[in-house]
Amino acid sequence: MQTTTAHVSPQVHKGRFRNPARMQRGSLGKMLGIMWRALFDKPAGTIPAMPIPVQAMTRTAIEAAPDQTVWRLGHSTVLLKLEGGLWLTDPVFARRASPFSWLGPARFHAPPVALDDLPPLEGVILSHDHYDHLDRAAVLALAARTAHFIAPLGVGDRLVKWGIPAGKVRQLDWWRSIKLGNVELTCTPAQHFSGRGLSDGNSTLWCSWVIAGATRRVFFSGDSGYFRGFKAIGDRFGPFDLTMIETGAYDEQWPDVHMQPEQTLQAHMDLRGKVLLPIHNGTFDLAFHIWQEPLERIAALAVQHGQSLATPVIGAPLSLDEPDAPQRWWRTVQESAPVL
């Protein structure tokens, strides 16, 4: 296992990871105000009033699907069939994106496939350790059927402490690459933060990923605010057949760590992406915007700027050979929603 002690990261300052750009510093009062509003003053419409459409997946169908197929399982969890292997990003199958089973954002929909029905995986690709991206129970359930866990610095150490065999864990710093079979994975920068508790903030690194097969290249953003790193990644690794970029859970109160849809589209263009798959939406209530708003805004922006968009129903297969699939499935769901 590559560990944090085997490499001195330029991202570390005074024992913690940091972003190159200066971040806005939120006061305790601001944080408490956001928490109060989230708990007691959420606007209507942040949760769907009826079930969203989901296309069920089976192990047989996954195994029979052609190479270069992509399935969005919800939020930032995406299954890719590439170079004969299956790769899963940020697997979250828990009912809540929370350290508690009884409190925190609950799913709008069940995953389109059960954990036990997934075929063996070549790799699980992790962007950072927040609860809506790293589900401990899911990772442990997948351990026996996954050849590799690929993570940014420090997250791999966390996996080993949880019980993942060290020989299966690969952890990388920004701009470092690893080749597993015919797929090359490069850990690339993101502008975000990390932590799963009150005392471990920024003790692990966050990142995006370049996922490159022999003929197809995919970008996975993880979580990030907009920053000049997207252009640097595009200049170095682009163009991309598909960019999977966060489009949701944004707010003017936290502009540095999540993008508005306009910034998502700019990041896609900076990366020289051919088709954009908006992720980080449609599964959890993590902000104050209407739940459909990210998809509606990015769809309008894509048309306005002549960019190709893929918005398949959760669980529906998407071909990397012809990924332009601008379905507007969210418009079939009622606009108003009760606060649960």
N, C-alpha and C positions, 0 to 999 in steps of 0.2 A: 504493500500500500504506500502510495506517495503521501507524506504527512506534512503538516505545517512546519515541522522542525527541519525538513530536508530542503527547504527553500525559503530564503529571506524575501518576503514579498514587499515590493515598493508601495503596496497599498496599505501597509501597516504603519500606524503612527501612535506612539505611546501605548502599544499593546492592543490597539483596536484597529479594525479596518476602517477605511474612510474613502469618500469620493474625492476625485481630484478637484472638482469645483466646490466653492464654498456654499454650504446649504443654509437655508433660513433656519434660525433657531426658534423653536416654538416654546412659549412660556408654559409654566404649569397651569396658569389660568386658562390659556387657550386650549390645552389638552383636556382639561376638565370640562370646558365648555363644549368641546366636540363630543366627549363621552356623554354628557348630559343630554345633548340633542339627539344622539344616537339611541339612547335608552328611552327618552320620554317625549321627544318632539320630532319624530321622523315624519316627513311629508307622506301623503298618500301616493301610492303608485310605485313604491320602491320594490314591492313584491308582487308577482303575478297573481291575479284573482282566480285563475284557473290553471290547470296543468299545462306546461309548455309541451310542444310536440317533441317526442324522442323516438328514434328508430332503434328498435332492439337489435342487438348484435349477438351472434353465437360463435363459439369456437370454430365450428365447421366453416362458417362463412369467412371468418378471419383467415383461416388456413388456406381456403380456396381462393381468396382475393389475389389479384395479380400484384407483382412487385410494384413499388412506387404508389401505394395506396395510403391515404391518410384518413383517420377517423378522429373527430373531435368528441371527447367523452364528457366534456363539461369544464367550465372555468378555464384553467390552463393545462388541463390534462389532455394530451393528444397522443394517439397511437400511430406510429409510422411503420410501414412495411418497406424496408429499404435494403437492397443488396441481399435479399434472402432472409433477413432477420427482422425481428420486431423490436421497436424502440419506443419507450413510453416516457413522456415528459411530465414532471411534477405530479405524480400520482396522488390524487385526493379522492378517496371513496367514502370518507366519513360523512355522517349525516350533518355534522356541524364543523365549520372552520374555526375551531376553538380548542383550548386545552380541556374544556369541560364537555361532557356528553349531554348536559342538561341546559347549557347556556351558550349563547353565541349565535352567529349567523347560520341558519339552517338552509339546507339545499332546496332549490325550487323543483328539482326533479331527481329521480333515482339515476344512478349511472346506467348507461345503455347496455352494459355488460357487467356481470358479477366478477369479482376478483378471481374466484375459483374457476371461471370459465375462460379466462385468458390463457392462450397457449404460452409455452415457454418464451421468455424474452431474452434477446441478446443484450439489451441494456436499459436501465432506468437512468434518465438524464434529469438532474436536479439543478434548479437555478438559485435557490436560497432556502432558508429554513423557516419562513413564516408558515403559520398553520394552514393557510389556504393554498400552500404549494408543497408542503412536506407533511404527509399523513403517516405518523409512526406505525399505526396498525397496518396500513396498506403496504408499507415498505417491508415490514417483518413478514407479512403474508406472502409477499412476492419473492422473498429471499431465496427460497429453495428452487424457484423456477427462473431465476434471473442470473445471467452469466456475469454481468458487470453493473456496478453502480458508479456513475460518473457525476462528480459534484465539484463545486468550487471549494477552495481551501477552508478547512475547519468543518464543513458540513460532512465530509467523509469521516472525520474523527468522531463526530456525533453518531453517525451510522454504526461505526464499530462499537461504540459504547452501548448502543441499543442491542447489539448482538449480530449484526451483519458480519460475515467472515471477512477479515481484513484483506485476504487475497482477492476478494471480489471488488474491492473499493479502489477507485482511481479519483484523486482530487487534484485539481489544477488551479493555477493562478491565471489571471488575465493574459491573453495572447499565447498561452501554452496549448499544445495540441497533443492528441493521442490517436493512434490508428488502431482500430479493432476490426479485424477482417478487412473488408473493402470500404469501411466507413471511417472517415476521419472526423473527429470531434475537436473543435477549438473553443476554448473558454474565452469569451470576449467581454469587454466592459459593459456595465450597466450603471445607472445612477439610482441607487436605492439605499437600503439599510437592512439589518438583520436582527434576529433575536426571538426567543420563545418565552422569555420570562422578564422579570423586573431587573435582573442584574447581569444579563448576558448580551446586552445590546452591542451590535457590531463586533462580536467575538468571532463571527464566521463571515466569509466573503459572500457576495451576491454577484450574479453574472448573467450574461446572455450566452447563446450557443450558436455556432456555425456547425451544421450537420451536413457533411458532404459525402455523397456516394460517387460512383464512377461517372454517372451522367447527370445527376440531379443534385441541387444544392438548396438547403432549407435553412432559414434563420428562425430561431426561437428567442424571443425577447426576455422571457421571465418577466420581472417587474422593473420598470424604469421610468424616470422622468425624461423629458427630452433633453439631449445634450449632444455635443459635437462628436461624440464617439460613434454615433450611427454612421456618419459620413466616413469616418476612419475605417470602420468595419466594411462599409460598402466599397471603398477604394481598394481595400486589401483583399476582400474575398468575393465581392459581387461580380456579376449579377446573381440574384437568387431566383430560383423558379417559384418559391413560395416563401413569404415572410409571415410568421405567426407572431403578431405584435399585440401587446396589451391594449385594450380599448374598453375601459370601464373602471369603476371605483375611483374616479377622478373627482377633484373638488378644488376650488380656488384656495382653500385653506391648506392644502398640501401639494403645491405645484411642482416641487422639486422631485418627487418620488413616483408620481403617476402622471400620465399624459392626457391632455384633452384630445378629442378625436382629430382636431386639426394638426396637432403635433404627431399623432400616430401616423397620419397620412404622410406628413413630411419625413418622418423617420423611414417609412417604407420607400419613399423616393430617394432619400439619402443612401439607403442600402442598395439601390438599383434593383428593387424587387419587381418581378413580373406580375405576381398576383398576391394580394393581401388577404390573409385569414385573420379576422379580428378575434382575439381571445380575451380571457379575464372578464367575461360578462355572461349573463344568462344563467348563473348557477347559485351565486350567493349575493345577499344584500350587504354591500360593504361601503356604501356611500349614501348621498342624499338625493341623487338624481333618479328620475323615473327609470325603471329597470330596462325598458326598451330603448331609452335615449341613446346609449352608445352606438347601438347597431343602426338606428335610424340616422344619426348624424354622420357616421362613417359611410353609410350607403349614399347619402346625398353628396358628401364630399368627393367620393370616388367618381360619381357621375360628373360632377362639376369639373374635376381635374383630369378626366379621361383615364382613370386608373381602374385596373381589373380587380374585382372583389370576389372572394369566395365566402359565402355564409350558409354552408349546408346545415340541415337539421342535425341536432345532436345525434351522433351514432351513425349518420349516413356516410358511406364511403365517398372519398374525393380522390380523383386521380391526379398525380403530379404531372402526368403527360398533358392533361386538359383540365387544369384546376379552376378555371373561371366558372363559378357557380353562384350567381347572385340571387339566391332564393330569399324571399322576404317572409320567412316563417313566423317571425315575431308579430307580424300584423294580424295573425289569426287569433291572437290571445287578447283577452279584454284589457283595456287600458287601465281601468281603475282597479285598485287592490286594497284589501283591508290590511291594517297593521296587525300582524300576528303576535 
